[in-house]
Every structure is written in C-alpha cells, then in structure tokens.
C-alpha cells in the first residue's frame, strides 16, 4: 500500500480523526491484531463471535500507528500514542477505503478480476506468473476472495504495479457485483459455470447470472477485456453481459486461443495456439488434470493481449507454483496422493475424476470422495451424477465420506461398479484409518471433498503413519 497520512486515510474511509496528529503516516492496513507492526493501522471488525475492539490495546503495544473503530469509548482506554479514527461501521469503512484507494491508482495500473465455479485460485496464480515475466504484478493472497479479503488485497496495490490480479468469490446473489464495483477491473475472467453454491442461486442459470455480473462493470470495447471459456455451455450467455472486447479460450470448440495435441503423463503437455495469428508453442504444466489447460489458456490470453510473446507466456506457465490442496501431488512411501481437498463442487469433482481416469498409474487407482455442500435441492442428483462418472473411471476402490457422498457410492454401484469395491464411510477419521490400512506402493489416490470435511487429514495421517509406524 502507498503510505498515507492519517488525514488522507480518514478521508478515504470517511472517518473522523478523534485522536492523533493528521500528518502521522500509515503504511499498511490489517484486521489481524497479531500481524500488526510499527506504523500499521488496525481496522477493528466485528463479527458474530468476535469484536476487534477488544484487541485495540494490544495493537497499540505492538507499535501500530492507528486504529479504525466504531466504539470510541472502549478504544479510548488504549495507550494515547495510538491514533483513533471513528466510523459508524468498520466493515463499511474498510470497503470505502478500498474503493477510494483503488481510484488513486494511475490508469497504467490495470486490474484483473477472476471468478468462476472452480479454478479461480489456480487461474489467478497462472495469470500472475505469466504477467510476472515482464511486468510488476501483485496478486491476491491465497483465496481471500470475499467481502473482507478483496478490500484487504486491493490495499496491497501501489503505483509501481503494472497489474493487480484479484480473485472474486460468491455464495449469495449480488456479492460479485459488489466486489466488482469495488475492484473496478479492466479485465474480467470467468473460468466456468456450474453447480457451485447453487443452494443460494436456485439453479445453474442463477450461477451464470451471478458470475456474469463481473463482466458488466468492464470498460467498453478496447478499454476492457473479457476472457470466457468457449467450451462452457454458458459462454453465449456470458458474452451478453459485457460491451468489452471478448476473447474465448477452449479445447473442443472454436476459440481465439486454443489448446490441442494434449498429452497426459504425470504432467500436462499441450500445444497453445493463437488462432488469429496462427502462432503456437508447446507448453508443459507442472500439474495434473486436463482441466488445468483451461486455466492456462486464460492466463495465456491475458499475457498475449498485454503484448507478451508466446515464449514469455510459456515460461510463465511452466514456472508457475500451483496452490496448496489444488491437484497437489504428494508421494509418500511410493503411494501417490492427489490432495485436491480445498473444496468441491460438481464442476471440480468431474474434473478430478477425469484426471484420475486419464493419468497413468502402475498400481491401483483409488478415489476418496466427500460431500459436496451448498447444493440445496440439487444434492441428490449432483452426487448421483458423480457416482455414475466414478463408476467409469477405472477405479479399483471408491471410498465416500459423509452422508451426501453415500449417494455417490449408491449411484456408482447402480452404474455397474462392484459392491465390494465401493466403501461408504461416515467420517474423515474412518477414511484416514482405511487408507492407512489399504494403500500400498504404486497406488494413485485422489482425495477430494468440501472444505468442511478436512479430507487433507487422510494424506497427513498416512504420512504420519509411514514416518512413525505403530
């Protein structure tokens, strides 16, 4: 963040400076009282189970310069060296601060917003890696993509950045529109549309409308760029949401930027082709899964329209570090685990099963699949669809975890998978114990489910068992 004077900070978040010198400098904004340092500003957020005002004295002792508060009576008990800015609501103030701070950035700093039902974090990471080959880039940390994470990430921008890459998430209608209004992106990327958080959107069309609201805020024509998946059935619908220049990427359908000649063998190799220029280059991604090609194509599209050549783009894609718990390959005592446990919905679950079907394996293929949450009335049909796909993936063993995931097991058996190769379990602990007993050298094990299940414990449990056997 650019260094701000307290009087500037107060203006940006529409606060009243009730204690402190207007000219005092602030270098960073944080909501975590444990992560503050000298010269930082603490925003005392309130939630159902916490109140940041309780920690105002602590941040003063850590050397923070200021705190944004809505309860000045409690904050006044803090050491007098801590400047205080009073607002009516601290979360609203954080949003105002980020929105107004973004307007301070020069036109040369271009912002990219990424959303979609799956692949957001990986695509964001690939975009930053590609652009980083030539430009000064800041990207949102981790998957901090909500009403708190997005404004905090916006505040990491400064005038020296050529690009900022931000992930936008949603689980309720209107959230993407609000975040997009805050970010005011020049470039919008929609990875795909599927039954993610559909409980709150009614159906897949509702999801498409929510994602499409990102494209509505893009600048018109040459000033704005929308990157859309040509192989997604909602591609045409999404195009109608924007007046920006549209670039499509794809594998199966015609697209402006295309992947072809795909080879899956422990990594992903493909030919990246720019249709208009008839230019191409071979790319080898250090990850698993055909679906990663779409993420790479979207990153390549942005790099290409930023003026980068194909060799620069290739290097950026091939050198990218992929996010933790997203198709993360972990080999333990000869067993290859794919830790894809960050979250799960229908789109990402289908992609993961396609990955295990296509990836060569010397031993057995095992899938541990957990509940997919927030599907509402789609819960039964969605889990059933996954079960049918799982039955046709060449699995030696299918383990399901959770009540809804039992529907996956049931559908797999009904689709022809032998009963003795399907094991429905209730808890992650049971699955951890089962894999610890059954997995053997050469096996290839996919572990995937919604975040609440914490299925990564299966991988860690196996590691601990191998390191310190009973």
MARBADREN-668236 format. One record per atom (N, C-alpha, C): residue in one letter; x, z, y. Coordinates in steps of 0.02 Angstrom, whole numbers, plus 50000, padded with zeros to 5 digits. Last residue first. Layout:
// residues N
aXZY;...
// end
This chain:
// residues 470
x501645069047612;x501485075647583;x501895076947520;x502805061147724;x502345061147667;x502235068147640;x503095057147868;x503125063947839;x502645064347780;x503015043447885;x503585047047912;x503665053847879;x501785040547824;x502395037347800;x503015041147822;x500895048247899;x500925049147827;x501575046247798;x501045042948025;x501255049848013;x501325051347939;x500515030148002;x501215030948024;x501465038048008;x499195033347972;x499615030247920;x500355030847938;x498805038648095;x498785042848035;x499215039947979;x498905027448177;x499355033148188;x499375037748128;x497865019848121;x498555017248122;x499045023048130;x496785028448142;x496925025948075;x497645023648070;x496695030148277;x496925035848237;x497095033848166;x496065019248326;x496795019048325;x497095024948287;x494725022148334;x494975019748270;x495735019048268;x493815028948422;x494535030348421;x494855028348354;x492475027548450;x492665029348381;x493405031148375;x492345023248580;x492135030048564;x492365032248495;x492675009548582;x493155014548605;x492985021648582;x492195000448434;x492095002648502;x492525008748518;x493484992648331;x492834995748343;x492774997948415;x494654987948207;x494304986248269;x493634989748273;x496024983048121;x495654989148139;x495324987948207;x496614973747986;x496304973548052;x495914979948063;x498024972647890;x497444976947903;x497224976347976;x498794966347756;x498664964547826;x498004967847845;x500064971447638;x499374971047662;x499344969447737;x501384973647607;x501144966747607;x500444965947633;x501164989347529;x501614984547559;x501344977447552;x499484995947549;x500124995147514;x500524989547545;x498115007147567;x498565002047595;x499225001947558;x497435018447509;x497375011747481;x497895006647504;x497695030547578;x497715030347505;x497775023247478;x497555027347711;x498165030747690;x498255030447614;x496255022647709;x496815017947719;x497475021047697;x495585035047689;x495515029547642;x496095024547648;x495905042747801;x496105045147734;x496085039447683;x495305034647900;x496025036147903;x496275038347834;x493975035347863;x494325028947860;x495075029947860;x493715048947887;x493645046247820;x494025039647812;x493935048848027;x494355053047983;x494315050547911;x492885041048074;x493575038548079;x494045042448034;x491435041647964;x491865044048018;x492555040648017;x490685035447863;x490345038447921;x490805039747979;x490855019547781;x491045026447792;x490725028947856;x490655007447656;x490385010147719;x490545017647725;x491544995747583;x491555003047584;x491295005647652;x491644982747471;x491354984947534;x491264992447533;x491974979147345;x492474977647398;x492214979547467;x490914981647264;x491494986047256;x492044984647307;x490044971047297;x489904977847320;x490514982347316;x490654955547356;x490544960147301;x490504967347325;x489744945847469;x490344949747458;x490204954947405;x488544939247498;x488924937447438;x489564941247425;x487744943347598;x488034936647606;x488484934747548;x487474956347563;x486924951447557;x487174944247563;x488704961647600;x488504961547529;x487954956447518;x488624959947738;x489174956847701;x488994956347627;x487534968047771;x487474960747780;x488024957047741;x488074980747743;x487474978347708;x487424970747712;x489144981347835;x489264981847763;x488684978947723;x488434980647955;x488944975547939;x489054975447864;x487694992147947;x487334985747946;x487804979947933;x488635001747966;x488365000947898;x487964994447892;x488815001848102;x489264997548063;x489054997047990;x487945011848142;x487765004848155;x488185000148113;x488705023248096;x488025021848073;x487835014548083;x490445021448047;x489905022848092;x489235020648065;x491445008847986;x491465015748012;x490895016648062;x491844999347839;x491485000147902;x491465007547921;x492984989047760;x492804995947772;x492424996247839;x493244977147641;x492924978247705;x492714985547710;x494524969047554;x494154975247564;x493884975347635;x494974956347551;x494994959947488;x494574966247493;x494234942947639;x494434949947638;x494454952547567;x493894930047678;x494404930947628;x494664938147623;x492834928947762;x493494929147793;x494054930247742;x491484930347737;x491794923747727;x492484923347757;x491034942647772;x490994940847701;x491354934347685;x491114942247911;x491614946047873;x491624944147800;x489934935147940;x490604932147954;x491134935647913;x488994944747901;x489004938147869;x489674934747880;x489304955147990;x489364956047918;x489394949447880;x488964949648112;x489674951148099;x489784952048024;x487574949148098;x487954942948106;x488694944048090;x487284963048094;x487154958748036;x487544952248039;x487594966848222;x488004969448167;x487904965348104;x486554959548286;x487264958348302;x487724960848247;x485364964748234;x485534957648223;x486274956348235;x485454978448275;x485394976548205;x485614969348193;x485614977948419;x486074981548374;x486044978948303;x484804973148515;x485194968148479;x485644971448425;x484244983248586;x483824980148535;x484194974848494;x485844989748620;x485124990548625;x484744987248569;x487204989448628;x486874983148611;x486114983648613;x488144999848641;x487794997248700;x487484990348688;x489444996648516;x488965000748554;x488644996848612;x489824993548355;x489824990248420;x489264993648461;x490725003548236;x490125002048276;x490284997948338;x492174995648156;x491745001048179;x491134998748217;x493054989748018;x492634987948075;x492164993648093;x494454984947944;x494104991247959;x493714990048024;x494904973447823;x494624974447890;x494274981147893;x496274966647738;x495804972147742;x495554972647814;x497034955947626;x496764956547693;x496204961747693;x498544958547529;x497814958547537;x497624958747611;x500014949047558;x499634953847518;x498894952947527;x500464939247643;x500734939447575;x500344944047529;x499544928847751;x499674935647728;x499924935447656;x499124919647901;x499404920047833;x499584927247815;x497614919847991;x498314922147989;x498564922847918;x496264916647982;x496754911247991;x497484913447984;x495574928647963;x495464923147916;x496014917947921;x495964936048072;x496184938348007;x496084932847954;x495364928248177;x496084929348174;x496304931248104;x494024929448150;x494334922748145;x495084923448140;x493924942948179;x493824940748110;x494094933648100;x494144942648317;x494594946448274;x494524944248202;x493054935048362;x493734932548372;x494224936148326;x492004943748329;x492044937148297;x492754934248303;x492334954248417;x492324955348344;x492374948748306;x492164948548542;x492834950548522;x492874951848447;x490764945948540;x491254940648553;x491934942548526;x490184958648515;x490084953148468;x490614947648477;x491444971048551;x490764968348558;x490734962148513;x492514984748569;x492244979548525;x491554977548548;x494134991348616;x493414991048619;x493164985448574;x495414994448565;x495224996648632;x494464996648641;x495904991048442;x495424996548445;x495194998148515;x496694983048362;x496274979948413;x495704984748430;x498064982648280;x497714987748318;x497334984448374;x498394976848132;x498214974048196;x497774979248231;x499744981148025;x499114983048056;x499014978948120;x500584977847882;x500474975247950;x499774977047973;x501644987447788;x500944985947800;x500874983647872;x502984991047783;x502784984847750;x502054983047758;x503005002847860;x503185003047790;x502924996947752;x502064995547978;x502255002247955;x502385001947880;x501884985848119;x502094985748049;x502354992648030;x500674980548226;x501084986448211;x501244986348136;x500084970648353;x500344970548285;x500824976348275;x498664971048446;x499334973848443;x499564974348370;x497464966548498;x497834962348449;x498564964648443;x497624978848602;x497284972448602;x497694967748558;x498374990348612;x497744990648575;x497304984448584;x499174985648764;x499124990248707;x498414990148678;x499364968248814;x499134975248823;x499094979048758;x500904958948802;x500184959648791;x499974966948793;x501974951648911;x501894957548870;x501154958948863;x502534934748918;x502034939748935;x502044945548885;x503334924148891;x503664930548906;x503174936148921;x502484913448876;x502874915648818;x503214922348829;x501954911849005;x501524913348947;x501924916348889;x503104908749079;x502694914549097;x502234916649040;x503524897049015;x503954903049014;x503544909349030;x502434888549048;x502604890148978;x503014896448974;x502554887949187;x501964890849157;x502104892949085;x503774881349200;x503694888049228;x503104891649195;x503404869249139;x503934873349109;x503904880549135;x502434864049224;x502244866249157;x502784870549124;x502554870749393;x502624865449343;x502514868449273;x501364876849514;x501914877849466;x501954872049418;x500334876549605;x500894872049616;x501464872849568;x499214883149576;x499654886449625;x500284882349637;x498694876049476;x498404874849542;x498754878849597;x499484881449373;x499534874349390;x499264872949460;x499074894849369;x499764893149384;x499834885849407;x497744893049331;x497894896049396;x498614894449416;x497914887349204;x497524883849256;x497694886449325;x498584897249134;x498934890949149;x498574887149205;x497574906549120;x498164908349160;x498544902049180;x496754899049038;x496504901149103;x497074903249149;x497564897548926;x497364891648964;x497114893449033;x497644910748880;x498254907448904;x498074901348947;x496334912848838;x496624917148890;x497234913848922;x496274903048738;x495844902648797;x496114906748854;x497204908148648;x497354901748681;x496914900948743;x496654919048589;x497144920248642;x497324913848679;x495904914448484;x495554915748547;x496034917048605;x496764914048376;x496614907848410;x496304909048478;x497924927048349;x497244925048362;x497174918748402;x499274937048413;x498884934548358;x498204932048383;x500804933548504;x500204937448489;x499844934248431;x501684926048593;x501894931748551;x501304936348537;x501404908648592;x501214915248616;x501424920648567;x502154894248636;x502124898848580;x501994905848607;x501764877848687;x501794884948705;x501744889048641;x502274861948742;x502144866248684;x502244873548704;x501434852248866;x502014856248846;x501804860548787;x500954837948965;x500854842948914;x501514846548899;x499954827249070;x500574831149059;x500434836249005;x498944819749127;x499224817849062;x499904821049050;x498304823749238;x498984821349248;x499294818649183;x497064827649187;x497094823249244;x497774820049252;x497364836849080;x497044830449068;x497144825449125;x498684845049027;x498334844149090;x498024837249089;x498874854648880;x498804847948909;x498414848248974;x499844862948766;x499474863748829;x499474857148866;x499814865048596;x500014860348649;x499554861448709;x500304880648517;x499834875348535;x500134870848588;x500434894748412;x500774889048443;x500254883648458;x500514911548388;x500054906148403;x500424900648441;x501154920148242;x501054919648314;x500594913748326;x500854919548110;x501184925548134;x501214925848210;x500354905748132;x500814907848079;x501204913948103;x499384892648177;x499364899948172;x499814902048115;x499354879448288;x499654881848226;x499674889448228;x498504865948364;x498574873248356;x498864874948288;x498284854348443;x498824854848394;x499004862148381;x497784860448608;x497694856348547;x498304857548501;x496924865148755;x497394867048702;x497254862948640;x496784859048924;x496564859348855;x497124861748809;x495964857349073;x496574859949043;x496414861948972;x494734851349087;x495274849349132;x495954851549104;x493944846548932;x494104851448984;x494674848849026;x492814843548801;x493234840748854;x493334846048908;x492874856348671;x492534851748717;x493024848948768;x493854864148603;x493404859648567;x493084854448612;x494614870548703;x494934868048643;x494504862648611;x494784872848884;x494454872848819;x494884870148763;x494314875149055;x494824875449002;x494454875448935;x493934868349216;x493734870549150;x494334870549103;x493714872349383;x494194869849334;x493984872649266;x492864869149533;x492824871749465;x493344868349420;x492874874549699;x493134869649652;x493134872749582;x491334883049744;x492054882349742;x492244876549696;x490044886049738;x490204879949775;x490964878949779;x489224893049592;x489754892549642;x489784885849677;x488324893549489;x488384899549531;x488874898649588;x488394882949406;x487864882749457;x487904888749505;x489324886349312;x489514881549365;x489014881749423;x488584894049224;x489054897349269;x489264892749327;x487864884349154;x487504889349194;x487974892549245;x488904877949087;x488494874249136;x488134879049182;x489384888649003;x489814885249053;x489404881849107;x488814895248900;x488554896648967;x488944893249022;x489514892448786;x488864889148794;x488544890348862;x491214888548806;x490704893748809;x490034890448823;x492114878648821;x491844879548754;x491314885048751;x492574879648950;x492144873948934;x491824874548865;x492684893349049;x492814891148980;x492314885648961;x493284891849217;x492744893049169;x492934890149101;x493774896449374;x494044894349309;x493554896649255;x493604891549540;x493274894949484;x493544892149419;x494264893349700;x494364890449633;x494014894749582;x494174888749874;x494024893149818;x494114889549752;x494494878749961;x494744885449976;x494644890349919;x493854867149921;x494574867749911;x494854874549925;x492274874549901;x492684868649888;x493434870349882;x492094890749978;x491834884149959;x492404879249947;x492594906449904;x492574901649959;x492354894749934;x491514916349797;x492124912349808;x492044907749868;x490374923049765;x490724925349826;x491344921049841;x489914917849646;x489514916749706;x489884918749770;x490674922049542;x490814915449569;x490444914149634;x490114934449510;x490804934149536;x490914927549572;x488924931449451;x488904933749520;x489594934049551;x489164928649318;x489154923049365;x489134925249438;x488974940849257;x489654938149262;x489684932749316;x487554941449270;x487984946749297;x488694944149307;x487134930049201;x486974930849272;x487444935949305;x487604933149072;x487874927249108;x487734927749182;x486794944149041;x487524945049045;x487824939349086;x485574937749038;x485684942949088;x486424944349097;x485774929748927;x485674926548992;x485774931449049;x485804939248827;x486424935848845;x486364932248911;x484734952748887;x484934947648839;x485574944248864;x484754965748954;x484164962648923;x484334957648870;x485744973349006;x485624966849038;x485044963049007;x486004984648935;x485824985649005;x485654979049041;x486354980148810;x485824985148815;x485554985748886;x487494972748820;x486864969248829;x486274973948832;x488844975248817;x488434979648858;x487724976748868;x488994958648764;x489364964648782;x488954968748832;x488704945748697;x488294951848694;x488724958048704;x489524934748816;x489254936448751;x488874943048755;x490594923248893;x489964927048899;x489694928448829;x492284922748957;x491754920748911;x491134924948925;x493074923749076;x493374922249011;x492864919548961;x493074917949232;x492614920849184;x492844918849114;x493894920249383;x493974918249313;x493454921749271;x494104914849550;x493724918749501;x493814915849432;x494994916249700;x494964913049634;x494574917649588;x494884924049808;x494934916949821;x494824913049756;x493804938549817;x494314934449786;x494304927249810;x493354951549875;x493334945149909;x493864940349881;x493244964849835;x493884961249824;x493914954949866;x491924968249872;x492484972349894;x493144968449891;x491174958749808;x491114959249881;x491694963249909;x491494961949677;x491724955649705;x491684955549781;x490814974049663;x491554973949659;x491834967549690;x489494969749675;x489764974749721;x490524974649722;x489384960549569;x489274958349638;x489574963249688;x489604968949460;x490084963649475;x490004961349547;x488444977249466;x489114980149475;x489634974749492;x487224971549439;x487414972449508;x488124974849519;x486804979849287;x486694974449334;x486904976249405;x488144988049199;x487474988249228;x487404982649279;x489424987049162;x488954988349108;x488244989349134;x490934978149203;x490244979949218;x489894982349155;x492504974549288;x492084976049230;x491384978149251;x493814964549341;x493174967449360;x492744968449298;x495534964649381;x495024964349328;x494394967849352;x496564955249488;x496154961149476;x495614959749424;x498034951049563;x497614949349506;x497224955549485;x498664944049710;x498424950249679;x497944948249623;x500064935249776;x499454935449737;x499304942649715;x501084938149864;x500784931549866;x500114931449831;x501454952749955;x501194949749894;x500904942849907;x501764958250076;x502294954450043;x502044950949980;x500714966050118;x500784959350147;x501324955150114;x500064973949968;x500374974050035;x500504966850056;x498964983149857;x499174976949892;x499604978549953;x498424994449815;x499114993349795;x499394986949827;x497094994549843;x497534998149890;x498264997749870;x496544988749732;x496584984849794;x497074987949843;x496564999749646;x497024994249635;x497094989849696;x495535007349702;x496215010149699;x496735004649688;x494424998649683;x494665000249751;x495375003249751;x494444998449535;x494534992349576;x494764994149647;x494195011749489;x494835008349476;x494965002449521;x492865014349530;x493425018449554;x494085014849546;x492065005049473;x491945006549544;x492465011349573;x493274997249360;x492614999549380;x492585001349454;x494464994249295;x494054988749321;x493374990749347;x495864996749231;x495495000349283;x495054995549322;x496644993749123;x495984990549127;x495544994349178;x498234993449196;x497824994449136;x497184990449139;x498134989649368;x498464993449315;x497974994349257;x498084973449436;x497764979749424;x498074983149364;x499614966749502;x499034966349459;x498734973249451;x500494957049620;x500284963649600;x499664962849556;x501874945949641;x501204947249615;x501094954649603;x502734933349712;x502704940649713;x501984942649698;x503074918849605;x502784922349662;x502854929949656;x503614913349489;x503794910449554;x503594914849614;x503274920949382;x503854916649375;x504074913749442;x502064926849409;x502664930649423;x503314926649414;x501114918449357;x501244918149429;x501894921749448;x501224922949221;x501344915949241;x501534915649315;x500894936549230;x501534934549201;x501714927449222;x499614936249283;x500144939449321;x500824937349295;x498954929649177;x498964926649244;x499544929649284;x499124939049074;x499434932349068;x499474928949136;x498364949749123;x499074950749109;x499434944049106;x497084943949127;x497394946549189;x498144947049181;x496934941948990;x496964936249035;x497274938249102;x496894955248944;x497414950748920;x497484944748967;x495744959949011;x496394963049023;x496964958549001;x494714951248961;x494864951949033;x495574954549044;x494234949248832;x494844945848852;x495054946848924;x492434947948851;x493034950348816;x493634946548843;x491534944348949;x491324949148898;x491904951748857;x492224944549117;x492024941349055;x491844946649004;x493374942149256;x492864945849219;x492674941849157;x494554943149383;x494444941149314;x493884945349284;x495084937049539;x494664941849503;x494494939049434;x496414935749650;x496104932949590;x495704938449556;x496904932149816;x496674936949766;x496284933349711;x498334928349913;x497724925949880;x497544930649822;x499034929350062;x498954933550003;x498294931749970;x498854921250171;x499344919050121;x499334923350058;x498024927950257;x497734922650216;x498204920250161;x498514945650246;x498534938950276;x498234933750230;x497464960150243;x497944955850210;x497934948850240;x496434967150297;x497074967250334;x497584962450304;x495424966950207;x495364962350264;x496004962250306;x495754977450123;x495844970650098;x495834965650156;x495334988050202;x496054986950193;x496184979850168;x493964987250188;x494264985950253;x495014984650248;x493844990350049;x493544984250078;x493874982450144;x494495002850039;x494744996950003;x494494990450033;x493665010650125;x494385010050137;x494665003850103;x492425009650062;x492515006950130;x493255005850145;x492725016349941;x492515009249941;x492605006050010;x493025029049991;x493535025249953;x493365017849952;x491785032450045;x492355031650089;x492915027750055;x491045033549928;x490865028349977;x491445027050024;x491705044849878;x491725038549841;x491545032649887;x491405054749975;x492095052449966;x492145045949926;x490255055250104;x490325054550031;x491015051450017;x490525058250238;x489905060650207;x489955060550131;x492155064650280;x491685059250270;x491055062250239;x493605069950366;x492935071650341;x492505065350337;x495245072950330;x494795067850356;x494115068950325;x496605083550367;x495955082750335;x495535077450370;x498315086950328;x497805083950372;x497165082850334;x499155101250288;x498785095750259;x498255093250308;x499645112350349;x500055106250354;x499685100150327;x498835122950317;x498685119350379;x499095113050388;x498265124150148;x498785125050198;x498685120450258;x496455126150130;x497095123350109;x497615124650164;x495265129650180;x495655135050150;x496345132650127;x494635118150213;x494985121750267;x495405127550241;x493915114150103;x494575111250114;x494975114950167;x492695120950117;x493135122750062;x493855120250075;x492275114350234;x492305121650231;x492775123950176;x492185100650211;x492745103250250;x492815110850248;x491775090650099;x491615097850107;x492185101150145;x492275078550086;x491585078750111;x491365085950122;x493925072050125;x493465076950096;x492765076150124;x495515066550101;x494855064250123;x494345068550087;x497045073450154;x496515073250104;x495875070750137;x498835071050178;x498135071450200;x497665071550140;x500125072050126;x500025071950199;x499315073450219;x500745082549994;x500315077150018;x500215077750094;x501495092549935;x501775088949992;x501365083150017;x500985101049844;x501395095549818;x501695091349874;x500165109049919;x500795111949896;x501265106649868;x499105100149935;x499485102349994;x500155105149973;x498605099549808;x498935093549834;x499335095149897;x498065112549797;x498615110449754;x498985104449783;x497005112849888;x497585117049900;x498195115049858;x496155103049821;x496445101749886;x497045106349901;x495465105349706;x496185104149700;x496525102749767;x494135106249732;x494455112149702;x495215111449702;x493745093749769;x493875098549822;x494225104849796;x493395086549657;x494085086049681;x494245091049736;x492495092349530;x492455091949603;x493165092249629;x491615087649379;x492205089549418;x492065088949492;x490535082549312;x490895088049280;x491515090349320;x490015072649391;x489545077249359;x489905083449332;x491135072049533;x490785069249477;x490325074449447;x491965067849685;x491545072449648;x491205068749591;x493615065849754;x492995063249725;x492615068849690;x494585066949877;x494275072049835;x493595069649809;x496025058449889;x495305057549900;x494945062049851;x497555061649967;x497115063249911;x496395062049932;x498985052750013;x498325055050034;x497875055949973;x500765056650025;x500175053449996;x499535056350026;x501895063450067;x501665057850108;x501045054350082;x502475067849908;x502535068749980;x502315062450017;x501225064249781;x501885065949806;x501885066649881;x500085066149644;x500235065349715;x500945067449731;x499585068149520;x500035062449529;x500245061449601;x498665078049515;x499285079149478;x499805073849492;x497545073449578;x497935078649612;x498605079849579;x497035057749593;x497305062249542;x497755067349575;x496735048349682;x496195052949666;x496405058249616;x497765042249817;x497665044149747;x497055048649741;x498705031149916;x498065034449906;x497995036149832;x500185031450017;x499845029949954;x499205033949949;x500705034750141;x500995029050105;x500625027150041;x500405039250307;x500175039850238;x500405033650200;x501005047850452;x500995042050407;x500765043850337;x500265053650605;x500585055150541;x500495049250493;x499555051650721;x500115047050707;x500465048450641;x498595061750731;x498385054850720;x498945050150699;x498895076950646;x499105072550700;x498925065350685;x497535087850592;x498135083850583;x498275079250642;x495815088050560;x496435091950564;x497015087350552;x494815078950565;x494655085650589;x495255090350590;x494405063150589;x495005067050580;x494885074050609;x493105055850503;x493265059650564;x493875063950550;x493035039050435;x493075046350430;x493205049350499;x493045025650388;x492515028250431;x492465035850426;x494125020350330;x493635023450285;x493065026850323;x494785015050441;x494635010750384;x494115013850338;x494945026050527;x494535020350548;x494325016150489;x495805034150452;x495145036650470;x494685030950490;x496935025750450;x496595027550388;x495885029950402;x497275025950585;x497075019650553;x496675021050489;x497595039450599;x497055036750640;x496815029950613;x498675040550513;x498055044050498;x497475041250538;x499455024650482;x499395030850521;x498715034050505;x500055017950328;x499545018450379;x499625024950418;x501015006250238;x500995012850269;x500485012850327;x500214996550114;x500544996850178;x500495003950206;x500425000049940;x500005000050000;x500445000050062;
// end
